[in-house]
Amino acid sequence: MVGGDGGVLRVNARFSGRSALDVFGKCIGLGDSFEASITALPYYQDGVLRLKDVRVVGKGRDGFYIRRVCLALAESLRMQFKYRLLEDARLILERKQDGTAYSQEVVRFQVLSVQVTSDAVVLTLDFALAVK
């Protein structure tokens, strides 16, 4: 489930995974499956929507493996999640319309605010479109 909670993006997910090593030809390692709650604040920077203040918490159980997975997931989401908003906005706004003699070009694009509601991430945009 994905939604908002008090202005924070919340994702409830199920994690299932294994971490193993080859020891004398045998696969030995830790593994688990657990419910997790992920919270984060989306923000806009340099054409990209990213996540900050990412927290991942295992629900119901605790243990070394679960804590390590939660830390790794939080760091991975913070570092690797990117939605190329400006790139997609340009694709949509600059798309050539069939049968038209004009073209559009985004000449200014700003995200004034990013808000999380209970059912959406709401962006307030200001952009200029040149029609030629």
Buried (B, 14 or more C-beta within 10 A) or exposed (E): EEBBEEEBBBBEBEBEEEEEEEEEEEEEEBEBEBEBBBBBBBBBEEBBBBBEEBBBBBEEEEEEBBEEBBEEBBEEBBEEBEBEBBEEBBEEEEEEEEEEEEEBEBEEBEBEEBEBEEEEBEBEEEBEEEEE
